[in-house]
Amino acid sequence: MKQMLLIFSALLILTTTAHAGLMDGPGNPYLSNGDFVVGGKLALIGVWGANAGFVLGGEYGFKEGFLSIPNFPTSLGLGGSIGYSGYTQSFVTIGDYSYTNFLILITGYYHVHLLKNVPIDTYAMLNIGVNIASSSYEGNLPNAPKSSNPHGGLTFGSGIGARYYFTNKLSAVGELGFGMGVIRLGLDFRI
């Protein structure tokens, strides 16, 4: 509870000072106000028990110059994503247990254009959402339930990422952190 209060207080102070114009930054960030980016990613390592998962998401740029770092353009983005992973464990004498995870996440992005002369958009992110998990059984145990009610719960994530723009619209994206997988690789499109 104390951590949540501290985070809320810090965000309130930062939002107030940014709104007052005290933290406006120089230049243009790679993600500008009104930009909308959508894409898909392959999630790898630590995907809720599975070897891989898939993530579809989007981000909207809405504030330039937030928490500026001298000589580095910055911006904020807000996005959402959905993710899926599933896997099956087989036991010769018992049967098969299948598990699925469906994630719905809201993500805040903080972009810092670290490499000004290179078309790379670098960012940090925090997300919160829900994991809707389920399991099913197929086998010979007489009293085993065939499926479970959806379960799961609140989930949090954080990480860093970068988009390398091949063109003004198309970029390769890589992310490292916690959430749907430890590593996420894919393509994003700026609309």
N, C-alpha and C positions, 0 to 999 in steps of 0.2 A: 504494500500500500504506500509506503514511504517513497519507493522508487517511482511509482506512477505519479505521485504528487510532485516529486522533483522534476520529472520529465515534463509534466503539464506546465509547471511554473516556468521552466526554461523555454518551452515553446511559446508561452504567452509573452515573456520578455522579448524574445527574439522577433516575434511577429510584430509587437508594438514598435520596437526600434526600427525594424525594416519599413513599416508603414510610415514612420516619421521621416524616412529618407536618410537615416543616419548610416545605413550600410549599403548604399547604392554603389555598384561596382563599375569598373571601366569596360569599354569594348562591348562586343556582342557575344553572348554565349551560343553554343552550338544548338541548343534547344531553346527557341525563342517563345515569347508569348504567342499563344494561338496555334503553335505547332502541335500536330497530333501524329503519334507514331504507333503503329500496330505491327504485330509479328508473332512468330511461333518459335519455340525453343525445345530442344531435347534436353531433358534433365538427367544427369548422371550422378552416381555415387550417393548413397544415403537417401534413396527415394522411397522412404517409408517401407523398407524391406524389399522393394523391387530393384532390379538392375537398372531400369530406365523408366522415365515418365515423359509426359508431354505437357507443355505449357503454352497457352494462347493468351495474349494480353495486349494492352494498349496504354499509352501515356499521353497526357495533355500538359503542355508547358503553359504556366500561368503567371510566373513572377520572375522577372529578370533582376539581377543585382542583389539577391538575398544573401546575407552573410558573406559579403564580398571578401575576397582575398586580394591584396594589392596586386595589380597587373594581371589578374586572372578573371575573366568574365564568369559569372555564375548565374544559375537559374534554378527554379523549383518546378517540379512536375508532379502530377498526381495521376495515378493509374490504377488499373484493376486487372486481374488475371484469373484464369481458371486452369487447373492442372489435374492430370489424371495419371495414376499408376496402378498396376495390378500384377499379381503373380500367383503361382500355384506351388504348393509343397506337396509332393507325392510320397506316400508311405506304403510300401508293398503290402503289408498285412492289414493296414487300417483303411487306407483310401486317400483321397485328395482333398486338401484344404485350399480354397482360393480366397484371396484377399484383394480388395480394391480400395483406393483412396481417391476422393474427389475433393480438390481444394478450391476455395473461392477466397481470393486475397485482394485487399486494398493496399496500395503501395505509394509511399512518398519518396520522391527522388530529389537528390541535391546534386546538381551538375556543376562541375568546375572544369572549364576549358583549359586543361593543363598544357596541352601541346598545340599552341595557337597556329602554327604553320602546317600542321598535319590534320587531315580530316578525321580526327578521333574525338568522340564525345565521351568523356569520363564522368562517372557518377557514383554516388553512394546511395543506398536505399534501405528503407525500413518498411516492413509490411506486417499486417495483422489480418487474420481471417479465420476461416473455419475449415476443418477437415471432416468430411463426411465419409466415414469408413464403414465397410461391411465385409462380411465373410460368409462363405458357404462351404458345405461338406458334401462330398460324393464318395460313398464307400459302403462297407458291409457292417458297420457297427449298428446294432439294432435300435438303440435309444438316442443316438446322436442327432441333434437338430440339423436339418438340411441347410438352413441359412440363419443368419442373425439379424436382429433389428439394426438399422443404421446406428453407428456410434462414432466416436471421434471427439471433436471439441475444438476449443480455441487454439489457434496456432500463431506463432510469431516468427519473423524471419528478418535477416539483415544481410547485407553484402555490398560488394563493389562490382562495377561493370564498366564496359567500354563498347562503343559502337564505332566501327570503322566504315566510313561512308565511301562506297565505290562510286556512287553518283550522288547528286543532291537528294535523291529519294530513297535509294537502296543502301542498306548497311548490314554488315555481319556483326553479330553481337555475342559477347562472352561475359558471363557473370560468375562470380565466386562468392559463396556465402551459405547461409542457412535458409531453409524454406523448402521448396520443392526441388530436392537434390542439392548437392554441394557445388556442382558445376552445371551451368546451363549454356548451351550453344545454339545459335539459330540465326535467323534473318529478320530484320525489321524494315518497315516501309514507312516513310514520312508522307502523310497525306496532305 
